[in-house]
Amino acid sequence: METAYQRALEGASKELESLDEMVYDLECQRAKLRQAIAILQTLLGQPISQNQTLTDAIIDFVRAKDGYAATTDVMDGLISRGYSAPTRSVATILSKLVRERQLRKGPKGGYKWAGIPNSAEEISLGPARSKLHLTAKPGAYSPPSRPPSRPVKTKS
């Protein structure tokens, strides 16, 4: 029998999953706009702001890319945004980001943003189970004794 709490939990989980998808789409759109702004600044001869670390710039470029980005694509994207780094360093950062599950490696190579971790996956919709399994020997543990209670003073 499904309870009202179970229905509420399922509804909240579905809404959270929907919001996670919206956040993913918004993050990709923001990254594309940052990339477009950097390219337009270059075309206009304006200085490009580099207020990101190299790692953040790589994530931002891959996030903006539709499909999978090859290492050479990432290098070109970084150069267009005013970054200069050796290919070996960029490849190392890409590998680290895959290990950290911030990026996914494609079946034919290339990298794709893994997105925001799905919050709904962390919520179990099944019955609650204790993850704590203790085996106690009789007499091995006794709760601490409580101090004698004192009468509470009241204001008159």
N, C-alpha and C positions, 0 to 999 in steps of 0.2 A: 504494500500500500504506500503510495507516494504522499508524503506529508507536504504541508504548506512550506515548511522550511526547505525541503528538497527542491520544490518548484522554484522557490526564491533563489536558491543557490544556483540552479541551472540557468535561470534567467540572468542573474548577475554575471555568471561565467561567460555566457554568450555575449553580453554587452561588453565585457572586458575584452574579449577576443576581437570584437568589432572595433573597439577603440584602439587596440594594438595595431590593427591593420591600417586604421586612419593615421596613426602616428608614423608608421612605416612610410606611407605614401607622402606625408608632409615632410619627413626628413629627406626623402629622395628629392622632392621638389625644391626644398631649401638648398640642397647641395647643387642642384642644377642651376639655380639662380646665382649662387656664389661663383660658380664656374663661368657663367655668362657675364657677370659683372667683371671678373678678372680679365676675360678676353676683351671686353669692350674697353676697359681701362688701358689695356695694352694697345689696342687700335687707336685710341685717342692720345697715346703718348703719356698717359698719367701713371704715376707710380702705383704699383699693386701693393696693397697692404698684405704683409705676411705675418699676421698675428696668430698663426697656427704653427704647431710643431710639424715636423716632416711627417710623422705618423698620422697626425690629424688631417693633414693635407691629403695623404694617401687614402685614408678612409673616406674623406669627403669626395675625392675624385671617383673612387670605386662606387660610392653610394649614388653619385650622379649618373653613372654609366648605365645605359639600358643593356642588359645581357652581361656577359662576362668580359672583363678587361684583361688583356694580356699585359705582361710586365712592360713591354715596349709602349703600350697605350698609356700605362700609368706614368712612365718616364716622360712621354710627350706632354701629358696633362700637367705634370709638375713643372716642366720647363715653361709651358704657356702661362703658368701662374707665378713664374719668377723664381722657382726653386731650382737649385742645382745640387744634385747628389749622385754619387756613383751608382751604377746599375746594381752592383753587388749589395750596396746598403739598402736600396729599395727592395731587392729580392729578399733580403734578410728580414726586413720589416713585414713584407707580405707574408712570409712563412710564419713569423711570430703571430701575426693577426689571425692566421688560419688556426694555429694551435690554441689561441685564446678564444676561438669561435666567434670572432668579430667579422671574419670573412669566410666564404666557402670557396673551395677550389672546384673548378668546373671539370666535367668528364674529359674535355679536350684541352684542358689547361685554362688559364685565365682565372680571374677572381671576381666574386660577387659579394656584395654586402650581405651579411647574415641577418641583418635587421635587429629589431628590438626583441629581446627574449619574450616569448609568448607567455604572458602572465597566467593565462588560463590553464596552461599545461601543469603549473605548479599546484593547482587546486584539484584535490581528489573529490570526485562526486560519489564515491562509494562509501560504505559505512566506515566510521572512524575505527581505526585499529591502533593499539598502542605499539610503538616501535621499541619500547623498553621491555626487555625480558630479563628478569632477575631471578636467580635461584639463591635462596637464602637458607643457611643452615639454622636449625632451631637454636635459639639462644645466641646467635651470632650478632644480633643487633637489637638494641633496646633503645627506644626513644629517650631523649634527654629528659630528666625530671624537670618539672615546672617549678619555678619559685612560688612560694606561698602568695596568694593574692592578698592585696592590701585594700582596705576599704577606700572608696573614692570620696574625696572631700567635696562637698557641695557648698556653694555660696548661699548664705542665708540673707 
